[in-house]
Amino acid sequence: MSERFACRILGQHRLTQRKCAVLVEDEAALTAAIVAVALQYGRYGYRRTTALLRRDGWTVNMKRVERIWRREGLKVPARQPKRSRL
């Protein structure tokens, strides 16, 4: 059976069959490092976390850190408003 015919039957694009998924070996270690930095520095966002990871020796992209940050559900807590005088 040809690739074109099989993809037409399944309703998929042919490019989805040609491109192989890239597996990254250090994904779990990077995720653990991001969570550790987020727990240690609660007010830091993903941009400053990226800078800390780069300083520690990770070669990492800011977009990759943001993707992992969102996947793990990490958020910077909102600042408490200043109390006014009574």
Beta strands, then each sheet from edge to edge (+ up, - down):
end
